[in-house]
Amino acid sequence: MALATYSVVRTGDKWTVKYDKQNYGSYKTQQEAVDNAIKTAYRVGEQGHDAKVLVQGIDNRLRVEWVYGKSPDPKV
């Protein structure tokens, strides 16, 4: 099964969630984008897919923030 990877990245002065080379949403804060990415990844995981969320750090590198089945369930 394919891994669904959601990446939270900074775009100008906003944060967005990238999935499958597309940008989704425009958030004022990183935390808002992370929360939405995790909720989406959780729903995908509940449908039987592997899912994870990556977050861009201040060094521009992506780090794992959340993994379906290994991280606490979000408050959906």
Sequence and secondary structure as in RCSB ss.txt:
>XXXX:A:sequence
MALATYSVVRTGDKWTVKYDKQNYGSYKTQQEAVDNAIKTAYRVGEQGHDAKVLVQGIDNRLRVEWVYGKSPDPK
V
>XXXX:A:secstr
  EEEEEEEEETTEEEEEETTEEEEEESSHHHHHHHHHHHHHHHHHTT EEEEEEE TTS EEEEEETTTS    
 
